[in-house]
Amino acid sequence: MCLMQGSGKDYPIAEIDVLRVIEEKLGRSTLGLAIVGAILSELPINPSRLLDTINRMPLREMSCSAGEAQTLRRSTFLLQLFELCFSIFDHADGPRSLASRMVQASGWFAPAAIPVSLLALAANKIPQKHRGARLWRKLLHSLSSGLTSSYIKRSEAEASAMLLRFNIARSSTKQCYLHVNELVKLYVRKRGTVVVAQAMVSELLYVVREVVLPLAIWTFITFSRCNTALELLRLCTDALEAADQAFVTPVEKWLDKSLCWRPIRTNAQLNPYLWQELALSRAAVLETRAKLMLRGGHFSVGDDLIRKAIFIRTSVCGDDHPDTVSARETLSRLTRLLANLQIYTSP
């Protein structure tokens, strides 16, 4: 209750009872209580009206794994509260709200503190979204009219300050870093459109192609840091394989609670473009590892890696694609070297 009354406002008994209802519906979640307290402090709204507004916030249909769906179903009212916050951000700054897009982008970051500048950079990759329905625009205009004049065209510092003020994020011990709650990140990742997911995954794949691969090769060639380069590529492979595994895990519509049989689908079927891009990035990293293994004399390990790359490229691009042909040429070199090695080492 103290978290919701942090501003020191005095409410009549009827409103205190409403706060208790909100507390119960949130399951006494400290995150939810802190967000409610921030909204009551920042906006000219009483608990009764806030409760009514939260209850009227729509939730989007999302595709989740069974475990994720169970987690989200336990927190339906809290998710509606998140939606209200996102709508407030959008109303304050318009459909290009940097604060709202920063929250969306946070869902694709690892569970650690995120640099504000990097979060804002990723947020700017998310395309502008369309305005909501007239009913919700009208509702939010009346709800957050007190914010409109002061929250226009925020910089990344101002946007991050808004996230902190509404308790969607919390500050880190590192300067200019933010922590975003894992439930918030899970929800925004699942509620995001395919366009948002494509923007974030495209950014990840850009980092792999333009940073990780060149850095590993440069480290290997310039400094002869074979183990360092290979470890970097191994970690990159693990990350891409984890993302690929998520794409082939069966998903369900978390709002669909019916017992009717429905065909099980995967994210690879729902987002084939993303799956193919991830698969091809994995193949590129595997081929690079194989070539470095070849130069380092680890022929058998390189042979295993390049065969995996060939399998991926054949499945996605076909046998005659230039990248598949290139990988087969690398395999041929490795096969010849392995054969020569066996001849020289045989008794």
Residue pairs with C-beta under 8 A, 6 or more apart in sequence:
1 19
1 20
1 23
3 30
3 33
3 34
3 36
3 37
4 19
4 22
4 23
4 33
4 36
4 37
4 40
4 47
5 11
5 19
5 37
5 40
6 37
6 38
6 41
7 37
7 40
7 41
9 40
9 41
11 19
11 46
11 47
14 48
15 46
15 47
15 48
16 47
18 47
18 48
18 51
19 47
21 51
22 36
22 47
22 50
22 51
22 54
23 33
25 77
26 32
26 33
26 36
26 77
26 78
26 81
27 74
27 75
27 78
29 75
29 78
31 78
31 167
31 181
31 183
31 184
32 77
32 78
32 81
34 167
35 81
35 82
35 85
35 166
35 167
35 168
36 50
36 81
37 167
38 165
38 166
38 167
39 45
39 50
39 84
39 85
39 88
39 166
40 46
40 47
40 50
42 146
42 147
42 165
42 166
43 88
43 143
43 144
43 146
43 147
44 145
44 146
45 53
45 143
49 143
53 84
53 139
53 143
54 77
54 80
54 81
54 84
55 80
56 139
57 80
57 81
57 83
57 84
57 87
58 83
59 76
59 79
59 80
59 83
59 255
60 191
61 253
61 255
61 256
62 72
62 190
62 191
62 253
62 254
62 255
63 190
63 251
63 252
63 253
63 254
63 265
63 267
63 270
64 72
64 190
64 251
64 252
64 253
64 254
65 246
65 249
65 250
65 251
65 252
66 250
66 252
68 186
68 190
68 254
69 252
69 254
71 183
71 186
72 79
72 186
72 187
72 190
72 254
73 254
73 257
75 183
78 183
79 187
82 168
82 184
82 187
82 188
85 166
85 168
86 100
86 103
87 132
87 136
87 140
88 140
88 143
88 144
88 147
88 166
89 97
89 99
89 100
89 103
89 162
90 97
90 100
90 132
90 140
91 137
91 140
91 141
91 143
91 144
91 147
91 148
92 99
92 144
92 147
92 148
92 151
92 152
92 162
93 99
93 100
93 151
93 152
93 153
93 154
93 159
95 128
95 129
95 130
95 131
96 128
97 154
97 159
98 120
98 123
98 124
98 154
98 155
98 156
98 159
99 154
99 159
99 160
99 162
99 163
101 123
101 124
101 126
102 119
102 120
102 123
102 156
102 159
102 160
102 163
103 163
103 168
103 169
103 180
103 184
103 188
104 123
104 126
104 188
104 192
104 196
105 119
105 122
105 123
105 125
105 126
105 200
106 114
106 119
106 169
106 178
106 180
106 184
106 185
106 188
107 184
107 185
107 186
107 187
107 188
107 189
107 190
107 192
107 200
108 122
108 189
108 200
108 201
108 204
109 119
109 122
109 180
109 185
111 182
111 185
113 172
113 173
113 174
113 177
113 178
113 179
114 177
114 178
114 179
114 180
115 176
115 177
116 156
116 157
116 160
116 176
116 177
116 178
117 156
117 176
119 156
119 160
119 178
120 156
120 159
120 160
122 200
122 203
125 199
125 200
125 202
125 203
126 195
126 196
126 199
126 200
127 195
127 196
127 199
129 193
131 137
151 158
151 162
154 162
160 169
160 178
163 169
163 178
163 180
164 170
164 171
164 178
168 180
168 181
168 184
169 178
169 179
169 180
169 181
170 178
170 179
170 181
171 177
171 178
171 179
172 178
172 179
189 197
190 254
192 200
194 270
194 271
194 274
197 271
197 274
198 271
198 273
198 274
201 243
201 274
201 277
201 278
202 277
204 243
205 277
205 278
205 281
208 236
208 240
208 281
208 284
208 285
209 281
209 284
212 232
212 233
212 236
212 285
213 233
213 284
213 285
213 288
215 232
216 229
216 230
216 232
216 233
216 236
216 288
216 292
217 229
217 288
217 292
219 225
219 228
219 229
219 232
220 226
220 229
220 230
220 292
220 295
226 292
226 296
229 292
230 289
230 292
230 293
230 296
233 285
233 288
233 289
233 292
234 289
236 285
237 282
237 285
237 286
237 289
240 278
240 281
240 282
240 285
241 282
243 278
244 275
244 278
244 279
244 282
246 267
247 266
247 267
247 268
247 271
247 274
247 275
247 278
248 266
248 267
248 268
248 275
249 266
249 267
250 264
250 265
250 266
251 264
251 265
251 266
251 267
251 270
252 262
252 264
253 262
256 262
267 274
267 275
268 275
276 316
279 312
279 315
279 316
280 312
280 313
280 316
280 317
280 323
282 309
282 312
283 308
283 309
283 312
283 313
283 316
283 323
283 327
284 309
286 305
286 306
286 308
286 309
286 312
287 305
287 306
287 309
287 326
287 327
287 330
289 302
289 305
290 302
290 303
290 305
290 306
290 309
290 330
290 334
291 302
291 330
292 302
293 299
293 301
293 302
293 305
294 302
294 330
294 333
294 334
294 337
299 334
299 337
299 338
299 341
300 338
302 334
303 331
303 334
303 335
303 338
306 327
306 330
306 331
306 334
307 331
309 327
310 324
310 327
310 328
310 331
313 321
313 323
313 324
313 327
314 324
317 323
317 324
318 324
